[in-house]
Amino acid sequence: MKKTLLTALLAAVLVTASAQDVMRKEKDGTYVVNTTTLAQDVEGYNGPTPVEVYIKKNKIVKVVPLKSQEGPKYVAMVKKEMLPRYERMNVKKGTVQEVDAVTGATFTSRAMQENIKRAVEYYKSHKK
């Protein structure tokens, strides 16, 4: 009986911990969605391209690329040319509108777009 109870408690803690790894709420009310585990299957040219999407009052505040195997040059291009276009974008109107990919960094751009889309969908279905 004790072993079953302990196993159930451990499972509940692991589920809670993994949910916290995906989305957390900052003191100022900003939600931060991390796509490292949420979008493991989304790959750029050299593998997964996780991001953190900061959302406050149903608007994207910023998107921050996380560590990946993508070339630093391509990530820098996307960070400079594409990610700022998401700032102040409203997330209530369905999924986030498509932002054009960056020429020369198409694989990285498309992968980050999908990560942002999944982050917004997760936020909309899990925010409290």
mmCIF file of the C-alpha atoms, coordinates in Angstrom:
data_MODEL
# 
_entry.id   MODEL 
# 
loop_
_atom_site.group_PDB 
_atom_site.id 
_atom_site.type_symbol 
_atom_site.label_atom_id 
_atom_site.label_alt_id 
_atom_site.label_comp_id 
_atom_site.label_asym_id 
_atom_site.label_entity_id 
_atom_site.label_seq_id 
_atom_site.pdbx_PDB_ins_code 
_atom_site.Cartn_x 
_atom_site.Cartn_y 
_atom_site.Cartn_z 
_atom_site.occupancy 
_atom_site.B_iso_or_equiv 
_atom_site.pdbx_formal_charge 
_atom_site.auth_seq_id 
_atom_site.auth_comp_id 
_atom_site.auth_asym_id 
_atom_site.auth_atom_id 
_atom_site.pdbx_PDB_model_num 
ATOM 1   C CA . MET A 1 1   ? 0.000  0.000  0.000   1.00 0.00 ? 1   MET A CA 1 
ATOM 2   C CA . LYS A 1 2   ? 2.769  2.437  0.974   1.00 0.00 ? 2   LYS A CA 1 
ATOM 3   C CA . LYS A 1 3   ? 4.707  1.582  -2.181  1.00 0.00 ? 3   LYS A CA 1 
ATOM 4   C CA . THR A 1 4   ? 1.656  2.276  -4.405  1.00 0.00 ? 4   THR A CA 1 
ATOM 5   C CA . LEU A 1 5   ? 1.019  5.579  -2.648  1.00 0.00 ? 5   LEU A CA 1 
ATOM 6   C CA . LEU A 1 6   ? 4.672  6.576  -2.971  1.00 0.00 ? 6   LEU A CA 1 
ATOM 7   C CA . THR A 1 7   ? 4.685  5.677  -6.674  1.00 0.00 ? 7   THR A CA 1 
ATOM 8   C CA . ALA A 1 8   ? 1.541  7.739  -7.308  1.00 0.00 ? 8   ALA A CA 1 
ATOM 9   C CA . LEU A 1 9   ? 2.993  10.700 -5.408  1.00 0.00 ? 9   LEU A CA 1 
ATOM 10  C CA . LEU A 1 10  ? 6.255  10.515 -7.356  1.00 0.00 ? 10  LEU A CA 1 
ATOM 11  C CA . ALA A 1 11  ? 4.347  10.387 -10.656 1.00 0.00 ? 11  ALA A CA 1 
ATOM 12  C CA . ALA A 1 12  ? 2.326  13.472 -9.670  1.00 0.00 ? 12  ALA A CA 1 
ATOM 13  C CA . VAL A 1 13  ? 5.518  15.359 -8.780  1.00 0.00 ? 13  VAL A CA 1 
ATOM 14  C CA . LEU A 1 14  ? 7.118  14.446 -12.103 1.00 0.00 ? 14  LEU A CA 1 
ATOM 15  C CA . VAL A 1 15  ? 4.065  15.603 -14.082 1.00 0.00 ? 15  VAL A CA 1 
ATOM 16  C CA . THR A 1 16  ? 4.016  18.883 -12.160 1.00 0.00 ? 16  THR A CA 1 
ATOM 17  C CA . ALA A 1 17  ? 7.750  19.385 -12.646 1.00 0.00 ? 17  ALA A CA 1 
ATOM 18  C CA . SER A 1 18  ? 7.509  18.794 -16.382 1.00 0.00 ? 18  SER A CA 1 
ATOM 19  C CA . ALA A 1 19  ? 4.585  21.235 -16.690 1.00 0.00 ? 19  ALA A CA 1 
ATOM 20  C CA . GLN A 1 20  ? 6.649  23.834 -14.830 1.00 0.00 ? 20  GLN A CA 1 
ATOM 21  C CA . ASP A 1 21  ? 9.519  23.191 -17.242 1.00 0.00 ? 21  ASP A CA 1 
ATOM 22  C CA . VAL A 1 22  ? 7.223  24.148 -20.111 1.00 0.00 ? 22  VAL A CA 1 
ATOM 23  C CA . MET A 1 23  ? 5.519  27.242 -18.664 1.00 0.00 ? 23  MET A CA 1 
ATOM 24  C CA . ARG A 1 24  ? 6.138  29.438 -15.682 1.00 0.00 ? 24  ARG A CA 1 
ATOM 25  C CA . LYS A 1 25  ? 4.607  32.678 -14.466 1.00 0.00 ? 25  LYS A CA 1 
ATOM 26  C CA . GLU A 1 26  ? 6.875  35.540 -13.463 1.00 0.00 ? 26  GLU A CA 1 
ATOM 27  C CA . LYS A 1 27  ? 6.062  37.871 -10.560 1.00 0.00 ? 27  LYS A CA 1 
ATOM 28  C CA . ASP A 1 28  ? 5.027  40.639 -12.965 1.00 0.00 ? 28  ASP A CA 1 
ATOM 29  C CA . GLY A 1 29  ? 2.400  38.398 -14.594 1.00 0.00 ? 29  GLY A CA 1 
ATOM 30  C CA . THR A 1 30  ? 4.473  37.445 -17.626 1.00 0.00 ? 30  THR A CA 1 
ATOM 31  C CA . TYR A 1 31  ? 4.152  33.828 -18.731 1.00 0.00 ? 31  TYR A CA 1 
ATOM 32  C CA . VAL A 1 32  ? 7.282  32.222 -20.156 1.00 0.00 ? 32  VAL A CA 1 
ATOM 33  C CA . VAL A 1 33  ? 6.775  29.186 -22.378 1.00 0.00 ? 33  VAL A CA 1 
ATOM 34  C CA . ASN A 1 34  ? 9.858  27.061 -23.035 1.00 0.00 ? 34  ASN A CA 1 
ATOM 35  C CA . THR A 1 35  ? 9.596  24.805 -26.091 1.00 0.00 ? 35  THR A CA 1 
ATOM 36  C CA . THR A 1 36  ? 12.577 22.556 -25.289 1.00 0.00 ? 36  THR A CA 1 
ATOM 37  C CA . THR A 1 37  ? 10.320 19.613 -24.427 1.00 0.00 ? 37  THR A CA 1 
ATOM 38  C CA . LEU A 1 38  ? 7.161  20.957 -26.045 1.00 0.00 ? 38  LEU A CA 1 
ATOM 39  C CA . ALA A 1 39  ? 8.565  20.917 -29.585 1.00 0.00 ? 39  ALA A CA 1 
ATOM 40  C CA . GLN A 1 40  ? 11.356 18.340 -29.546 1.00 0.00 ? 40  GLN A CA 1 
ATOM 41  C CA . ASP A 1 41  ? 10.270 17.117 -32.963 1.00 0.00 ? 41  ASP A CA 1 
ATOM 42  C CA . VAL A 1 42  ? 10.596 20.549 -34.601 1.00 0.00 ? 42  VAL A CA 1 
ATOM 43  C CA . GLU A 1 43  ? 13.963 20.787 -36.280 1.00 0.00 ? 43  GLU A CA 1 
ATOM 44  C CA . GLY A 1 44  ? 15.866 23.443 -38.143 1.00 0.00 ? 44  GLY A CA 1 
ATOM 45  C CA . TYR A 1 45  ? 18.830 22.609 -40.353 1.00 0.00 ? 45  TYR A CA 1 
ATOM 46  C CA . ASN A 1 46  ? 20.877 20.971 -37.578 1.00 0.00 ? 46  ASN A CA 1 
ATOM 47  C CA . GLY A 1 47  ? 18.268 19.798 -35.079 1.00 0.00 ? 47  GLY A CA 1 
ATOM 48  C CA . PRO A 1 48  ? 15.777 21.162 -32.556 1.00 0.00 ? 48  PRO A CA 1 
ATOM 49  C CA . THR A 1 49  ? 15.478 24.955 -32.256 1.00 0.00 ? 49  THR A CA 1 
ATOM 50  C CA . PRO A 1 50  ? 13.858 25.671 -28.876 1.00 0.00 ? 50  PRO A CA 1 
ATOM 51  C CA . VAL A 1 51  ? 12.751 29.136 -27.846 1.00 0.00 ? 51  VAL A CA 1 
ATOM 52  C CA . GLU A 1 52  ? 11.263 30.885 -24.854 1.00 0.00 ? 52  GLU A CA 1 
ATOM 53  C CA . VAL A 1 53  ? 8.190  32.960 -25.625 1.00 0.00 ? 53  VAL A CA 1 
ATOM 54  C CA . TYR A 1 54  ? 7.336  35.702 -23.119 1.00 0.00 ? 54  TYR A CA 1 
ATOM 55  C CA . ILE A 1 55  ? 3.626  36.565 -23.019 1.00 0.00 ? 55  ILE A CA 1 
ATOM 56  C CA . LYS A 1 56  ? 1.949  39.246 -20.921 1.00 0.00 ? 56  LYS A CA 1 
ATOM 57  C CA . LYS A 1 57  ? -1.691 40.314 -21.114 1.00 0.00 ? 57  LYS A CA 1 
ATOM 58  C CA . ASN A 1 58  ? -2.192 38.032 -24.149 1.00 0.00 ? 58  ASN A CA 1 
ATOM 59  C CA . LYS A 1 59  ? 0.557  39.726 -26.153 1.00 0.00 ? 59  LYS A CA 1 
ATOM 60  C CA . ILE A 1 60  ? 3.966  38.390 -27.023 1.00 0.00 ? 60  ILE A CA 1 
ATOM 61  C CA . VAL A 1 61  ? 6.589  40.474 -25.263 1.00 0.00 ? 61  VAL A CA 1 
ATOM 62  C CA . LYS A 1 62  ? 9.632  38.797 -26.788 1.00 0.00 ? 62  LYS A CA 1 
ATOM 63  C CA . VAL A 1 63  ? 10.968 35.548 -28.193 1.00 0.00 ? 63  VAL A CA 1 
ATOM 64  C CA . VAL A 1 64  ? 14.382 34.313 -27.077 1.00 0.00 ? 64  VAL A CA 1 
ATOM 65  C CA . PRO A 1 65  ? 16.180 31.524 -28.962 1.00 0.00 ? 65  PRO A CA 1 
ATOM 66  C CA . LEU A 1 66  ? 17.656 28.881 -26.661 1.00 0.00 ? 66  LEU A CA 1 
ATOM 67  C CA . LYS A 1 67  ? 20.779 26.785 -27.142 1.00 0.00 ? 67  LYS A CA 1 
ATOM 68  C CA . SER A 1 68  ? 20.660 24.694 -30.310 1.00 0.00 ? 68  SER A CA 1 
ATOM 69  C CA . GLN A 1 69  ? 22.922 23.157 -32.919 1.00 0.00 ? 69  GLN A CA 1 
ATOM 70  C CA . GLU A 1 70  ? 21.946 25.762 -35.521 1.00 0.00 ? 70  GLU A CA 1 
ATOM 71  C CA . GLY A 1 71  ? 24.759 27.894 -36.889 1.00 0.00 ? 71  GLY A CA 1 
ATOM 72  C CA . PRO A 1 72  ? 25.251 31.053 -34.821 1.00 0.00 ? 72  PRO A CA 1 
ATOM 73  C CA . LYS A 1 73  ? 25.138 33.143 -38.010 1.00 0.00 ? 73  LYS A CA 1 
ATOM 74  C CA . TYR A 1 74  ? 21.657 31.842 -38.895 1.00 0.00 ? 74  TYR A CA 1 
ATOM 75  C CA . VAL A 1 75  ? 20.305 32.205 -35.365 1.00 0.00 ? 75  VAL A CA 1 
ATOM 76  C CA . ALA A 1 76  ? 21.627 35.786 -35.292 1.00 0.00 ? 76  ALA A CA 1 
ATOM 77  C CA . MET A 1 77  ? 19.870 36.548 -38.587 1.00 0.00 ? 77  MET A CA 1 
ATOM 78  C CA . VAL A 1 78  ? 16.562 35.169 -37.313 1.00 0.00 ? 78  VAL A CA 1 
ATOM 79  C CA . LYS A 1 79  ? 16.967 36.908 -33.953 1.00 0.00 ? 79  LYS A CA 1 
ATOM 80  C CA . LYS A 1 80  ? 17.588 40.251 -35.642 1.00 0.00 ? 80  LYS A CA 1 
ATOM 81  C CA . GLU A 1 81  ? 15.202 40.096 -38.602 1.00 0.00 ? 81  GLU A CA 1 
ATOM 82  C CA . MET A 1 82  ? 12.292 37.826 -37.657 1.00 0.00 ? 82  MET A CA 1 
ATOM 83  C CA . LEU A 1 83  ? 11.787 37.519 -33.896 1.00 0.00 ? 83  LEU A CA 1 
ATOM 84  C CA . PRO A 1 84  ? 11.159 41.249 -33.267 1.00 0.00 ? 84  PRO A CA 1 
ATOM 85  C CA . ARG A 1 85  ? 8.136  41.030 -35.610 1.00 0.00 ? 85  ARG A CA 1 
ATOM 86  C CA . TYR A 1 86  ? 6.376  38.904 -32.998 1.00 0.00 ? 86  TYR A CA 1 
ATOM 87  C CA . GLU A 1 87  ? 6.658  41.568 -30.297 1.00 0.00 ? 87  GLU A CA 1 
ATOM 88  C CA . ARG A 1 88  ? 3.278  43.024 -29.246 1.00 0.00 ? 88  ARG A CA 1 
ATOM 89  C CA . MET A 1 89  ? 1.459  40.429 -31.360 1.00 0.00 ? 89  MET A CA 1 
ATOM 90  C CA . ASN A 1 90  ? -1.883 39.443 -29.834 1.00 0.00 ? 90  ASN A CA 1 
ATOM 91  C CA . VAL A 1 91  ? -2.236 35.733 -29.086 1.00 0.00 ? 91  VAL A CA 1 
ATOM 92  C CA . LYS A 1 92  ? -6.016 35.732 -28.599 1.00 0.00 ? 92  LYS A CA 1 
ATOM 93  C CA . LYS A 1 93  ? -6.869 35.729 -32.309 1.00 0.00 ? 93  LYS A CA 1 
ATOM 94  C CA . GLY A 1 94  ? -6.256 32.045 -32.980 1.00 0.00 ? 94  GLY A CA 1 
ATOM 95  C CA . THR A 1 95  ? -2.709 31.005 -33.654 1.00 0.00 ? 95  THR A CA 1 
ATOM 96  C CA . VAL A 1 96  ? 0.009  33.531 -34.221 1.00 0.00 ? 96  VAL A CA 1 
ATOM 97  C CA . GLN A 1 97  ? 0.032  34.914 -37.729 1.00 0.00 ? 97  GLN A CA 1 
ATOM 98  C CA . GLU A 1 98  ? 2.778  33.788 -40.030 1.00 0.00 ? 98  GLU A CA 1 
ATOM 99  C CA . VAL A 1 99  ? 5.846  35.996 -40.130 1.00 0.00 ? 99  VAL A CA 1 
ATOM 100 C CA . ASP A 1 100 ? 7.994  35.708 -43.229 1.00 0.00 ? 100 ASP A CA 1 
ATOM 101 C CA . ALA A 1 101 ? 11.062 33.527 -42.920 1.00 0.00 ? 101 ALA A CA 1 
ATOM 102 C CA . VAL A 1 102 ? 14.513 35.066 -43.157 1.00 0.00 ? 102 VAL A CA 1 
ATOM 103 C CA . THR A 1 103 ? 16.172 34.530 -46.525 1.00 0.00 ? 103 THR A CA 1 
ATOM 104 C CA . GLY A 1 104 ? 19.355 32.531 -46.044 1.00 0.00 ? 104 GLY A CA 1 
ATOM 105 C CA . ALA A 1 105 ? 18.096 31.029 -42.784 1.00 0.00 ? 105 ALA A CA 1 
ATOM 106 C CA . THR A 1 106 ? 14.899 29.386 -43.995 1.00 0.00 ? 106 THR A CA 1 
ATOM 107 C CA . PHE A 1 107 ? 15.177 26.113 -42.046 1.00 0.00 ? 107 PHE A CA 1 
ATOM 108 C CA . THR A 1 108 ? 15.960 27.923 -38.807 1.00 0.00 ? 108 THR A CA 1 
ATOM 109 C CA . SER A 1 109 ? 13.186 30.474 -39.405 1.00 0.00 ? 109 SER A CA 1 
ATOM 110 C CA . ARG A 1 110 ? 10.524 27.875 -40.139 1.00 0.00 ? 110 ARG A CA 1 
ATOM 111 C CA . ALA A 1 111 ? 11.504 25.806 -37.107 1.00 0.00 ? 111 ALA A CA 1 
ATOM 112 C CA . MET A 1 112 ? 11.347 28.821 -34.802 1.00 0.00 ? 112 MET A CA 1 
ATOM 113 C CA . GLN A 1 113 ? 7.970  29.800 -36.275 1.00 0.00 ? 113 GLN A CA 1 
ATOM 114 C CA . GLU A 1 114 ? 6.597  26.366 -35.392 1.00 0.00 ? 114 GLU A CA 1 
ATOM 115 C CA . ASN A 1 115 ? 8.101  26.602 -31.890 1.00 0.00 ? 115 ASN A CA 1 
ATOM 116 C CA . ILE A 1 116 ? 6.412  29.976 -31.362 1.00 0.00 ? 116 ILE A CA 1 
ATOM 117 C CA . LYS A 1 117 ? 3.100  28.629 -32.641 1.00 0.00 ? 117 LYS A CA 1 
ATOM 118 C CA . ARG A 1 118 ? 3.258  25.682 -30.240 1.00 0.00 ? 118 ARG A CA 1 
ATOM 119 C CA . ALA A 1 119 ? 4.240  27.938 -27.342 1.00 0.00 ? 119 ALA A CA 1 
ATOM 120 C CA . VAL A 1 120 ? 1.246  30.197 -27.975 1.00 0.00 ? 120 VAL A CA 1 
ATOM 121 C CA . GLU A 1 121 ? -1.112 27.235 -28.268 1.00 0.00 ? 121 GLU A CA 1 
ATOM 122 C CA . TYR A 1 122 ? 0.229  25.834 -24.999 1.00 0.00 ? 122 TYR A CA 1 
ATOM 123 C CA . TYR A 1 123 ? -0.159 29.202 -23.282 1.00 0.00 ? 123 TYR A CA 1 
ATOM 124 C CA . LYS A 1 124 ? -3.754 29.579 -24.451 1.00 0.00 ? 124 LYS A CA 1 
ATOM 125 C CA . SER A 1 125 ? -4.757 26.141 -23.208 1.00 0.00 ? 125 SER A CA 1 
ATOM 126 C CA . HIS A 1 126 ? -2.842 26.180 -19.894 1.00 0.00 ? 126 HIS A CA 1 
ATOM 127 C CA . LYS A 1 127 ? -2.765 29.739 -18.540 1.00 0.00 ? 127 LYS A CA 1 
ATOM 128 C CA . LYS A 1 128 ? -4.583 30.356 -15.294 1.00 0.00 ? 128 LYS A CA 1 
# 
